[in-house]
Amino acid sequence: MEIRILRYFLTVAREENITRAAAVLHITQPTLSRQLIQLEEELNTQLLIRGKNKVTLTDAGMLLRRRAEEIINLADKTEKEFLAADELIAGEIFVGAGEINAMHQLGEFMMDFHRRFPRIQYHLYSGNADDVKQKIDQGFLDIGLLTEPVDIEKYDFVRLKYKEAWGIIAPLNSEIAKKEYVTPEDIQKLPLLIGHRLIVQNELAHWMGLDISDLNIVATYDLIYNAAILVEKGLGYALCLDKIVYMSNQSLVRFVPLKPAYETGAVIVWKKHQVFSATATRFIQELYTYFHK
């Protein structure tokens, strides 16, 4: 039973005349008559009593009119909803991210998306790449912003153009804080705070031309804020990314870049073959386009 034929039937019921209904529908009278006969055959019942100048509905015809009105109204409503799909973008999006400067880029996109779809509510989770990936795998997060190096084989992703520079946070009263940069030779002598992730530890050690066991690691950390406090207290020197610890004129620590420069990229990932909500799907589609401009 086609929506189009139900519209024909309702027009005939309203006009009470097949010829007038055909004119309203911009089809020929024989075509309309044939469609009505086929509808009656499909339902195996008489719907119309055809008089000389007027048609009236049988009891079955009146029942079909009520049902057809319901069906047509629902079809029209559904069509309007999809034509106005932008207004349907509402709900929650779950985002995980490390504390990295690339969050500025993701944040700009999130603000733009929210400006256009104000009924969006974001939920942010901060953690290192391994933590964020685990929560994506468990279905708790829709996307994650991760610092490379990171294994992303089982994720779809976009790679950001921005590069994150590494360095050391040093106590302000230390000799290292007075330097313009620190070298592998400088670092080898220092008590270090370094991120938990083994893949990052090994990459940094490789950059220094050392084995990780050659470094004097006094602490590992997850996120940098608390590690920076331990640096301030004199426990050691934190290897970390630039611009992720706020430093004012009153700061008791200073960031010193590495030389030769060591930079890493960042990626935004989401699970392959995942069934997302309509809202998250739209978010990811636009995110992908935004970062491929």
N, C-alpha and C positions, 0 to 999 in steps of 0.2 A: 504494500500500500504506500504509494508515493505521496510526499508532502504536496507536490504540485497538484495531484488529482484531488486531494482533500480541499485545497484552495478552490479548485473548480467547483466542487460540490457545494461548498459554503456560499460561493457566489450565486449559484443557481437557487439555493435555499433562500438567500436574501432577496434576489430579484423576482423570484417566483415565476420565471419565464426563461426558457433556454435560449431563445433568440437574443433577448436583452443581455443575458449573462455572457453569451458569446461575444457580444459587442464590447462589453466591459473588459473582458479578458483578451480582446484582440485576437480571437481565433474564430474559425468558421463554425456555424451551427452544427453541421454534420460531424465535425471533429469533436465538438463538445458532447454531442449526443452519444457518439461512439465511446468516448472515455467514461461516461456515466454508466452505460450498459456494461462495460468491462468491470467497473467497480462493483456493480450489483452481482455480476457473475463471480467475482473474486470473493465476495462476502456471502454468496449463495442466498441472497435475500433481495426483495424489492424495496427500494429506497424512496422512489418517487411515484406519485400518481399523476400521469400526464393527461391533463385536460386540453381542450382546444386552445384556450388562451392563457392557461395558468397551470403550474405544477404545484402540487402540495406534497408534503412529506408523510410517509407512512410512519408508524410507531418506530420501526427500525431506523427510518430516516432521521427522526427526531433524536434518537439515541446517538446515531453517528454524528449528527450536528454538534451535540454537546461534546462528544469525545474529540471530534475534529477541531473544535475551538480550543480545547485544552492542548491538543498536540501542536496546533499551529502557534499558540501563544508560547509554549515551551520552546519550540523551534526558533521563533523570532527572538526570544529572550537569550537563548544560547548563542545565536548568531551575533546579537548586539554585544554580548560579553566578550566574544572573541575579537570582534571588530574594535572593541575598546579594551584590548588586552592590557595596555599600560596600566589601567586602573585596577587590574586584578593583581598586579605585582605588590604583594604585601606578605608579611610574615617575618620569619627569623632566618638569619644567615650566620653560621658559626665559623669564625675565622681564628686560626692559630698562627702565631708568629714568634720568631725569636726577637730579641731586643737588638734590632739592626736598623741602620739608617735608611735602608730601602723601604721601611715602613712608611716613609714620607710619600713615596710613589704610590704604594698601595692605598694609603690614606687619601690621596687626592682622588683616586678613582672611586673609592668608597663614598666620599663626600659628593662627588658628581652623581653617582647612582642614587644616593639618598635624596639629593635635591630633586631628582625627577620622580622618585618613588618614595615619598615621605612616610609611607606606612611600613617601610622596612625597619626592622630592629636588628642591630648587630650584637653578637656575643663574641667577645675577644678572649682568647686564651694565650697566655705568654708561656713559652717554654723553648727548650732547645730543639733542634731538628728531629732528634730521635723521639722526643716526647710528642711533638706535633704529629709526626708520621704515625705513631701508635694510635693517637686519638682519631686520626683520619681513618685508619684501618678498622677501628672499632665503631665507626659511624658517628662519633661525637662531633666531628668537625667537617665542614664542607670543603674548605680549602686551607692550605698552609703556606706561609712565607718562610722559606728555608734558606740558610746560608750554605753555600757550597764550601768544601766538597760534601756531597750527600748522594746516597744511592736513590735514584728516582725511577728505576726500571719499571716498577709496577704502577706508575702514576702518569697521567697526562700533565703537561706543565707549560708554562711560559717562562722564558729566561729574561730577566730584567737587564737592561743595558748598563745600569749603574754598577760600579765596582766598589767594594768595601775595602778600605785600607787598614792594615793591621799595625799595631804598635804596642807600646807598654805604658801602663799607668804607673807612675812612680811617685813616691812621697815628695812633696814640694821641697823639702829640705835635703833631699838626696843629691848626690853628684850626677846621677843619671838624669834627673829632672832638669839639669842645667845644659844638657846636650841638645843639639838640633835633631839628632837621630841616634838610634842604637843599632849596633851591628851584632851578628851572631856571636862574635867574641865577647861582647859586653854581656849578652844574655846568658852565656854559658856559666858565667861567674855568679849569677844572681839567684836568690831564692824566689821561685816562681809560683804564681797562682795561674792555673790554666784550665780551660774548659773541660768538662767531663768527657766529651766525645773523643773516642780513641782515633777516629779517622782524622779529626782536626789536629790532635796531638801529633800524630805521625806526619801529617803534612807540614806542620810547623818545624818539627825536628828535621825533616828532609830539607826544608828551606835553609836550615842552619848547617846542613851537612853533618848532622849528628844522629845518633840513635836516641830514642825517647829516654832510654835508661841513663844517658849521659847528662840529662838535665836534673837540676836540683828542684824538684817539684814539692813544695811545702803544703799545697792545698789545691784541690780542684773545685770548680764552681759550675753552677747551672746557668744562672743569669748574673749579670755583671754588677748590679747595684750593691749587693752585700759584699761581693769581692772587693769592690772599691773602698768600702769601709775598712776592710782588713788591711788593705794597702795603706790607707790613711793612718791606721794604728801601728804600722811598721812591720807587719808580718812578712811582706814580700812585695813583689812586683807582678802585676797582672798583665798577661798577654791577652789582648782583646782588640776589638774593632774600634775604629775612630768614631767620634761623634755620637756615641751611645751613652756616655756618662756626662751629665750636665756639669760644667765647670764654670764657676763665676770667678770674679777677682778674689773672692774669699775662699776658694777651694784650697784644700790642703794636699791635693794631688795634681799631677800634670800628665797629659798624654804626650808621648814621644814616639814619632813614627819609626818604622824599621827601615834600615838601609842595608842591602838593596831593598827597594819597595816590595812588599808582599801584599797582593790584593786577591780577593775572592769575589765571586759573583753571588747572585741570589736568584732563586726560582720560586714561582708560585705553583703549587701542585694541587691536584685533586685526584681522587681514586678513579682508575680506569673502569669502565663498564658499570659505574655506580648509577643507581636510579635516584636522581635528586628530585626535590620538590620543584614545582614550576618556578618558584621564586629563585631558588638556588641555580636552577638551569639557566634562567635569564641572566643572572648575575655572572655566571661563569662564561656564558657566550659573549657578553659585552666586555668582560674583563679580558678575554682572549683577543678580541678585536682591538681594544684600547691599547694593549701592550705590543701589538703588531703594527701599529701605525708607523 
